[in-house]
Amino acid sequence: GGGGGGGGGGAFMMNPAMMQGMQAGAPAAGAPAAAAEPAEEEAAPKEEVKEKTEFDVKLTQIDPEKKVKAIKVLKEALKMSLKDAKEKVEGCPAVIAKGIPKADADKIIEDLKAVGATAAAM
């Protein structure tokens, strides 16, 4: 007796997805490193992570002899009536302004400091 052997071959088909994977481009070199340099500003970052744009100003302390001046500051800086300004000063500690820009808050605090009152932005 005798036996015969047979061999089979399968056609290998290249997967198109593999072809695309091989052609993935290398990352573009030459991005300027200088652009990533942190810009240093004189203002130190505050504790809050999210940058606040609106502040409340609270009148925290006031020299009883300087109330009249503080009332004038509030009246002018916040465009409030004499009655409202007086109530805020008499009611110290009190929130005197809500949701105002930082620059305005800083100015009011400085103006109040000049007349012997203490205020803080929150």
Contact map, one row per residue, 1 for C-alpha under 8 A:
11100000000000000000000000000000000000000000000000000000000000000000000000000000000000000000000000000000000000000000000000
11110000000000000000000000000000000000000000000000000000000000000000000000000000000000000000000000000000000000000000000000
11111000000000000000000000000000000000000000000000000000000000000000000000000000000000000000000000000000000000000000000000
01111100000000000000000000000000000000000000000000000000000000000000000000000000000000000000000000000000000000000000000000
00111110000000000000000000000000000000000000000000000000000000000000000000000000000000000000000000000000000000000000000000
00011111000000000000000000000000000000000000000000000000000000000000000000000000000000000000000000000000000000000000000000
00001111100000000000000000000000000000000000000000000000000000000000000000000000000000000000000000000000000000000000000000
00000111110000000000000000000000000000000000000000000000000000000000000000000000000000000000000000000000000000000000000000
00000011111000000000000000000000000000000000000000000000000000000000000000000000000000000000000000000000000000000000000000
00000001111100000000000000000000000000000000000000000000000000000000000000000000000000000000000000000000000000000000000000
00000000111110000000000000000000000000000000000000000000000000000000000000000000000000000000000000000000000000000000000000
00000000011111000000000000000000000000000000000000000000000000000000000000000000000000000000000000000000000000000000000000
00000000001111100000000000000000000000000000000000000000000000000000000000000000000000000000000000000000000000000000000000
00000000000111110110000000000000000000000000000000000000000000000000000000000000000000000000000000000000000000000000000000
00000000000011111110000000000000000000000000000000000000000000000000000000000000000000000000000000000000000000000000000000
00000000000001111111000000000000000000000000000000000000000000000000000000000000000000000000000000000000000000000000000000
00000000000000111111100000000000000000000000000000000000000000000000000000000000000000000000000000000000000000000000000000
00000000000001111111110000000000000000000000000000000000000000000000000000000000000000000000000000000000000000000000000000
00000000000001111111111000000000000000000000000000000000000000000000000000000000000000000000000000000000000000000000000000
00000000000000011111111100000000000000000000000000000000000000000000000000000000000000000000000000000000000000000000000000
00000000000000001111111100000000000000000000000000000000000000000000000000000000000000000000000000000000000000000000000000
00000000000000000111111100000000000000000000000000000000000000000000000000000000000000000000000000000000000000000000000000
00000000000000000011111110000000000000000000000000000000000000000000000000000000000000000000000000000000000000000000000000
00000000000000000001111111000000000000000000000000000000000000000000000000000000000000000000000000000000000000000000000000
00000000000000000000001111100000000000000000000000000000000000000000000000000000000000000000000000000000000000000000000000
00000000000000000000000111110000000000000000000000000000000000000000000000000000000000000000000000000000000000000000000000
00000000000000000000000011111000000000000000000000000000000000000000000000000000000000000000000000000000000000000000000000
00000000000000000000000001111110000000000000000000000000000000000000000000000000000000000000000000000000000000000000000000
00000000000000000000000000111110000000000000000000000000000000000000000000000000000000000000000000000000000000000000000000
00000000000000000000000000011111000000000000000000000000000000000000000000000000000000000000000000000000000000000000000000
00000000000000000000000000011111100000000000000000000000000000000000000000000000000000000000000000000000000000000000000000
00000000000000000000000000000111111100000000000000000000000000000000000000000000000000000000000000000000000000000000000000
00000000000000000000000000000011111110000000000000000000000000000000000000000000000000000000000000000000000000000000000000
00000000000000000000000000000001111110000000000000000000000000000000000000000000000000000000000000000000000000000000000000
00000000000000000000000000000001111110000000000000000000000000000000000000000000000000000000000000000000000000000000000000
00000000000000000000000000000001111111000000000000000000000000000000000000000000000000000000000000000000000000000000000000
00000000000000000000000000000000111111100000000000000000000000000000000000000000000000000000000000000000000000000000000000
00000000000000000000000000000000000111110000000000000000000000000000000000000000000000000000000000000000000000000000000000
00000000000000000000000000000000000011111000000000000000000000000000000000000000000000000000000000000000000000000000000000
00000000000000000000000000000000000001111100000000000000000000000000000000000000000000000000000000000000000000000000000000
00000000000000000000000000000000000000111111000000000000000000000000000000000000000000000000000000000000000000000000000000
00000000000000000000000000000000000000011111000000000000000000000000000000000000000000000000000000000000000000000000000000
00000000000000000000000000000000000000001111100000000000000000000000000000000000000000000000000000000000000000000000000000
00000000000000000000000000000000000000001111110000000000000000000000000000000000000000000000000000000000000000000000000000
00000000000000000000000000000000000000000011111000000000000000000000000000000000000000000000000000000000000000000000000000
00000000000000000000000000000000000000000001111110000000000000000000000000000000000000000000000000000000000000000000000000
00000000000000000000000000000000000000000000111110000000000000000000000000000000000000000000000000000000000000000000000000
00000000000000000000000000000000000000000000011111110000000000000000000000000000000000000000000000000000000000000000000000
00000000000000000000000000000000000000000000011111100000000000000000000000000000000000000000000000000000000000000000000000
00000000000000000000000000000000000000000000000111110000000000000000000000000000000000000000000000000000000000000000000000
00000000000000000000000000000000000000000000000111111000000000000000000000000000000000000000000000000000000000000000000000
00000000000000000000000000000000000000000000000101111110000000000000000000000000000000000000000000000000000000000000000000
00000000000000000000000000000000000000000000000000111110000000000000000000000000000000000000000000011100000000000000000000
00000000000000000000000000000000000000000000000000011111000000000000000000000000000000000000000001111100000000000000000000
00000000000000000000000000000000000000000000000000011111100000000000000000000000000000000000000001111100100000000000000011
00000000000000000000000000000000000000000000000000000111110000000000000000000000000000000000001111110000100000000000000011
00000000000000000000000000000000000000000000000000000011111000000000000000000000000000000000001111000000100010000000001111
00000000000000000000000000000000000000000000000000000001111100000000000000000000000000000000111110000000000000000000001111
00000000000000000000000000000000000000000000000000000000111111000000000000000000000000001001111100000000000000000000111100
00000000000000000000000000000000000000000000000000000000011111000000000000000000000000000001110000000000000000000000111100
00000000000000000000000000000000000000000000000000000000001111100000000000000000000000000001100000000000000000000000111000
00000000000000000000000000000000000000000000000000000000001111110110000000000000000000001001000000000000000000000001110000
00000000000000000000000000000000000000000000000000000000000011111110000000000000000000000000000000000000000000000001100000
00000000000000000000000000000000000000000000000000000000000001111110000000000000000000000000000000000000000000000000000000
00000000000000000000000000000000000000000000000000000000000000111111000000000000000000000000000000000000000000000000000000
00000000000000000000000000000000000000000000000000000000000001111111110000000000000000000000000000000000000000000011100000
00000000000000000000000000000000000000000000000000000000000001111111111000000000000000001100000000000000000000000000000000
00000000000000000000000000000000000000000000000000000000000000001111111100000000000000000000000000000000000000000000000000
00000000000000000000000000000000000000000000000000000000000000000111111110000000000000000000000000000000000000000010000000
00000000000000000000000000000000000000000000000000000000000000000111111111000000000000001000000000000000000000010011100000
00000000000000000000000000000000000000000000000000000000000000000011111111100000010011001000000000000000000000000000000000
00000000000000000000000000000000000000000000000000000000000000000001111111110000010010000000000000000000000000000000000000
00000000000000000000000000000000000000000000000000000000000000000000111111111000000000000000000000000000000100110000000000
00000000000000000000000000000000000000000000000000000000000000000000011111111111000010000000000100000000000100000000000000
00000000000000000000000000000000000000000000000000000000000000000000001111111111110010000000000000000000000000000000000000
00000000000000000000000000000000000000000000000000000000000000000000000111111111000000000000000000000000000000000000000000
00000000000000000000000000000000000000000000000000000000000000000000000011111110000000000000000000000000000100000000000000
00000000000000000000000000000000000000000000000000000000000000000000000001111111000000000000000010000000000000000000000000
00000000000000000000000000000000000000000000000000000000000000000000000001111111100000000000000000000000000000000000000000
00000000000000000000000000000000000000000000000000000000000000000000000001110111110110000000000000000000000000000000000000
00000000000000000000000000000000000000000000000000000000000000000000000000100011111110000000000000000000000000000000000000
00000000000000000000000000000000000000000000000000000000000000000000001100100001111111000000000000000000000000000000000000
00000000000000000000000000000000000000000000000000000000000000000000000000000000111111100000000000000000000000000000000000
00000000000000000000000000000000000000000000000000000000000000000000000000000001111111110000000000000000000000000000000000
00000000000000000000000000000000000000000000000000000000000000000000001101100001111111111000000000000000000000000000000000
00000000000000000000000000000000000000000000000000000000000000000000001000000000011111111100000000000000000000000000000000
00000000000000000000000000000000000000000000000000000000000000000000000000000000001111111110000000000000000000000000000000
00000000000000000000000000000000000000000000000000000000000000000000000000000000000111111111011100000000000000000000000000
00000000000000000000000000000000000000000000000000000000001001000010011000000000000011111111110000000000000000000000000000
00000000000000000000000000000000000000000000000000000000000000000010000000000000000001111111000000000000000000000000000000
00000000000000000000000000000000000000000000000000000000000000000000000000000000000000111111110000000000000000000000000000
00000000000000000000000000000000000000000000000000000000001111000000000000000000000000011111110000000000000000000000000000
00000000000000000000000000000000000000000000000000000000011110000000000000000000000000001011111000000000000000000000000000
00000000000000000000000000000000000000000000000000000000011100000000000000000000000000011011111100000000000000000000000000
00000000000000000000000000000000000000000000000000000001111000000000000000000000000000010000111111000000000000000000000000
00000000000000000000000000000000000000000000000000000001111000000000000001000000000000010000011111000000000000000000000000
00000000000000000000000000000000000000000000000000000001110000000000000000000100000000000000001111110000000000000000000000
00000000000000000000000000000000000000000000000000000111100000000000000000000000000000000000001111110000000000000000000000
00000000000000000000000000000000000000000000000000000111000000000000000000000000000000000000000011111000000000000000000000
00000000000000000000000000000000000000000000000000001111000000000000000000000000000000000000000011111101100000000000000000
00000000000000000000000000000000000000000000000000001110000000000000000000000000000000000000000000111111100000000000000000
00000000000000000000000000000000000000000000000000001110000000000000000000000000000000000000000000011111110000000000000000
00000000000000000000000000000000000000000000000000000000000000000000000000000000000000000000000000001111111000000000000000
00000000000000000000000000000000000000000000000000000000000000000000000000000000000000000000000000011111111100000000000000
00000000000000000000000000000000000000000000000000000011100000000000000000000000000000000000000000011111111110000000000010
00000000000000000000000000000000000000000000000000000000000000000000000000000000000000000000000000000111111111000000000010
00000000000000000000000000000000000000000000000000000000000000000000000000000000000000000000000000000011111111100000000000
00000000000000000000000000000000000000000000000000000000000000000000000011001000000000000000000000000001111111110000000000
00000000000000000000000000000000000000000000000000000000100000000000000000000000000000000000000000000000111111111000011110
00000000000000000000000000000000000000000000000000000000000000000000000000000000000000000000000000000000011111111100000000
00000000000000000000000000000000000000000000000000000000000000000000000010000000000000000000000000000000001111111110000000
00000000000000000000000000000000000000000000000000000000000000000000010010000000000000000000000000000000000111111111111000
00000000000000000000000000000000000000000000000000000000000000000000000000000000000000000000000000000000000011111111111000
00000000000000000000000000000000000000000000000000000000000000000000000000000000000000000000000000000000000001111111100000
00000000000000000000000000000000000000000000000000000000000000000100110000000000000000000000000000000000000000111111100000
00000000000000000000000000000000000000000000000000000000000001100100010000000000000000000000000000000000000000011111110000
00000000000000000000000000000000000000000000000000000000001111100100010000000000000000000000000000000000000000011111111000
00000000000000000000000000000000000000000000000000000000001111000000000000000000000000000000000000000000000010011001111100
00000000000000000000000000000000000000000000000000000000111110000000000000000000000000000000000000000000000010011000111110
00000000000000000000000000000000000000000000000000000000111100000000000000000000000000000000000000000000000010000000011111
00000000000000000000000000000000000000000000000000000011110000000000000000000000000000000000000000000000110010000000001111
00000000000000000000000000000000000000000000000000000011110000000000000000000000000000000000000000000000000000000000000111
